[in-house]
């Protein structure tokens, strides 16, 4: 199959792929390509592979795929035990007033008809994200986010919560255009070794990063 996502790291039990923005991890009701379409290329036995976690459709970058069921269980345990370090790069609207910080704001799913979003609410699940500004320019900033929990839309909702939504995130106030969010890196210890990968900056984010003076 042509057009398979780039493999950033590979071992016998798992791999990390560079998921393109716009490619969902699961096949949707309307059909169309997804990460799961490429599973036959990566299969090492009769079963699998399996997604070890998720990325939003419009988020590019590091996605872990387990090739064996034992690897899946071990990696999922690392996620559950908060042993996985994930790093995201995002270009946000405006420039934060501080160089770094920690967002501790629980998130609750709010549904309105067929639409939904995550909202900061005392009744939500605990959600914590560390962040730091990497570069600024022309009224926007390149911010590195390191989530300490793994809630749906956590980076997107937390960025909006501090008044700096991610550019291209129409759901959370970032306006139209491509979502400027990259799952830049991931690191975890599993399968008897350290799994570590870094995704390159995708084409749709390069102009925004250059405006901020960020290194590619």
C-alpha positions as CSV (number, residue, x, y, z in Angstrom):
1,X,0.0,0.0,0.0
2,X,1.4,3.4,-1.0
3,X,1.5,6.4,1.3
4,X,2.2,4.6,4.5
5,X,3.1,6.8,7.5
6,X,6.8,7.1,8.1
7,X,8.2,4.8,10.8
8,X,10.2,6.8,13.3
9,X,11.2,4.0,15.6
10,X,10.8,0.2,15.4
11,X,11.5,-2.9,17.5
12,X,10.1,-6.4,17.5
13,X,7.2,-5.5,19.7
14,X,6.2,-1.9,18.7
15,X,6.8,1.0,16.4
16,X,6.3,4.7,16.5
17,X,4.9,6.2,13.3
18,X,4.7,9.8,12.1
19,X,0.9,10.2,11.7
20,X,0.0,12.9,9.1
21,X,-2.4,15.6,10.0
22,X,-5.9,14.8,8.6
23,X,-5.5,11.0,8.9
24,X,-7.8,9.5,11.5
25,X,-6.5,6.6,13.6
26,X,-9.8,4.7,13.2
27,X,-11.9,4.3,10.1
28,X,-15.0,6.6,10.3
29,X,-18.6,5.8,9.4
30,X,-18.2,7.6,6.1
31,X,-15.2,5.5,5.2
32,X,-11.9,6.9,3.9
33,X,-8.3,6.1,4.9
34,X,-7.1,5.7,8.5
35,X,-4.0,4.5,10.3
36,X,-5.7,1.1,10.7
37,X,-5.5,0.6,6.9
38,X,-1.8,0.2,7.2
39,X,-1.9,-2.5,9.9
40,X,-1.3,-5.4,7.4
41,X,2.0,-3.8,6.4
42,X,3.2,-3.9,10.0
43,X,1.7,-7.2,11.2
44,X,4.3,-9.6,12.6
45,X,1.9,-12.4,13.6
46,X,-1.7,-13.6,13.0
47,X,-3.1,-10.8,15.1
48,X,-2.6,-7.1,15.5
49,X,-1.2,-4.5,15.3
50,X,-3.0,-2.4,17.9
51,X,-3.0,1.3,18.6
52,X,-1.4,1.9,22.0
53,X,-3.0,5.4,22.4
54,X,-4.8,8.0,20.2
55,X,-4.2,11.2,18.4
56,X,-6.8,13.6,17.1
57,X,-7.4,13.4,13.3
58,X,-5.9,16.9,12.7
59,X,-2.9,16.4,15.1
60,X,0.3,15.3,13.4
61,X,3.2,13.4,14.9
62,X,4.3,10.5,17.1
63,X,1.8,7.6,17.5
64,X,2.8,4.3,19.1
65,X,1.5,1.1,17.5
66,X,1.9,-2.2,19.3
67,X,2.9,-5.2,17.2
68,X,2.3,-7.8,19.9
69,X,-0.4,-8.2,22.5
70,X,2.1,-8.4,25.3
71,X,3.7,-5.2,24.1
72,X,0.3,-3.5,24.0
73,X,-0.5,-4.4,27.6
74,X,2.9,-3.2,28.8
75,X,2.8,0.1,26.9
76,X,-0.8,0.7,28.1
77,X,0.3,0.1,31.7
78,X,3.1,2.7,31.2
79,X,0.4,5.2,30.0
80,X,-1.9,4.4,32.9
81,X,1.0,4.8,35.4
82,X,2.0,8.2,33.8
83,X,5.4,6.8,32.9
84,X,5.2,8.1,29.3
85,X,6.6,11.5,28.5
86,X,4.8,13.2,25.6
87,X,5.9,16.5,24.1
88,X,3.7,18.6,21.9
89,X,4.5,21.7,19.9
90,X,1.7,24.2,19.2
91,X,1.6,27.7,17.6
92,X,-0.9,29.7,19.7
93,X,-2.6,33.0,19.3
94,X,-1.0,35.7,21.3
95,X,2.0,35.6,23.6
96,X,1.7,34.2,27.2
97,X,2.6,36.6,29.9
98,X,5.0,34.1,31.5
99,X,7.7,32.0,30.1
100,X,6.3,28.7,31.5
101,X,3.7,27.3,33.8
102,X,1.5,24.4,34.8
103,X,-2.2,24.2,33.9
104,X,-4.2,22.2,36.5
105,X,-7.7,22.3,35.3
106,X,-10.1,19.3,35.2
107,X,-11.9,18.7,31.9
108,X,-15.5,17.6,31.3
109,X,-17.1,16.5,28.0
110,X,-19.9,18.8,27.0
111,X,-22.3,17.7,24.2
112,X,-24.7,19.9,22.3
113,X,-26.6,17.9,19.7
114,X,-23.9,16.2,17.5
115,X,-21.2,18.7,18.5
116,X,-19.1,18.3,21.6
117,X,-16.0,19.8,23.3
118,X,-14.0,19.5,26.5
119,X,-14.6,22.3,29.0
120,X,-12.8,23.2,32.2
121,X,-15.2,22.2,35.0
122,X,-14.8,21.2,38.7
123,X,-16.9,18.1,37.9
124,X,-14.4,17.0,35.2
125,X,-11.5,14.5,35.3
126,X,-8.2,15.7,36.6
127,X,-6.0,17.2,33.8
128,X,-2.6,18.7,34.2
129,X,-0.3,20.1,31.5
130,X,3.1,21.7,31.9
131,X,4.1,24.3,29.2
132,X,6.9,26.6,28.2
133,X,7.3,29.2,25.5
134,X,10.0,28.3,22.9
135,X,9.7,31.3,20.6
136,X,7.6,34.3,19.9
137,X,7.0,36.5,16.9
138,X,4.3,38.5,15.1
139,X,1.7,38.2,17.9
140,X,1.9,34.5,18.3
141,X,4.0,32.0,20.1
142,X,5.5,28.5,19.7
143,X,4.6,26.7,23.0
144,X,5.8,23.3,24.1
145,X,3.2,21.4,26.1
146,X,3.9,18.3,28.2
147,X,0.7,16.7,29.4
148,X,0.9,14.8,32.7
149,X,-2.5,13.3,32.1
150,X,-4.1,12.0,28.9
151,X,-7.5,13.5,28.6
152,X,-9.3,14.0,25.3
153,X,-8.4,17.3,23.6
154,X,-6.3,18.2,26.7
155,X,-3.7,20.3,25.0
156,X,-6.3,22.1,22.9
157,X,-8.7,22.8,25.8
158,X,-5.9,23.9,28.2
159,X,-4.4,26.2,25.7
160,X,-7.7,27.9,25.2
161,X,-8.2,28.0,29.0
162,X,-5.1,30.2,29.5
163,X,-6.3,32.5,26.8
164,X,-4.1,31.3,24.0
165,X,-5.9,28.8,21.7
166,X,-4.0,26.9,19.2
167,X,-4.1,28.4,15.7
168,X,-6.4,26.6,13.4
169,X,-8.5,25.1,16.2
170,X,-12.0,26.4,15.4
171,X,-13.5,24.3,18.2
172,X,-11.6,26.2,21.0
173,X,-11.3,29.7,19.5
174,X,-8.2,29.3,17.3
175,X,-9.8,30.3,14.1
176,X,-9.9,28.7,10.6
177,X,-7.0,26.9,8.8
178,X,-4.9,23.9,9.6
179,X,-4.5,22.9,13.2
180,X,-1.0,24.0,14.3
181,X,-0.4,21.1,16.7
182,X,2.3,18.5,16.6
183,X,2.9,15.5,18.8
184,X,6.6,16.3,18.7
185,X,8.1,13.5,20.8
186,X,7.4,10.5,23.0
187,X,9.5,8.6,25.4
188,X,8.7,5.5,27.5
189,X,10.4,2.5,29.0
190,X,8.9,-0.8,27.8
191,X,9.8,-4.1,26.2
192,X,13.1,-4.0,28.0
193,X,14.3,-0.9,26.3
194,X,13.6,2.8,26.0
195,X,11.2,3.8,23.2
196,X,12.0,7.3,22.1
197,X,11.0,9.1,18.9
198,X,10.8,12.7,17.6
199,X,8.5,13.8,14.7
200,X,9.7,16.4,12.1
201,X,7.7,19.6,11.7
202,X,5.0,19.0,9.1
203,X,4.8,21.2,6.0
204,X,1.5,22.9,7.2
205,X,3.2,24.2,10.4
206,X,6.5,25.4,8.9
207,X,5.3,28.9,8.0
208,X,3.8,29.6,11.4
209,X,6.9,28.3,13.2
210,X,9.1,30.5,11.1
211,X,7.0,33.5,12.0
212,X,7.7,32.8,15.6
213,X,11.4,32.3,14.9
214,X,11.1,28.6,16.0
215,X,13.8,26.1,14.9
216,X,12.6,23.4,12.5
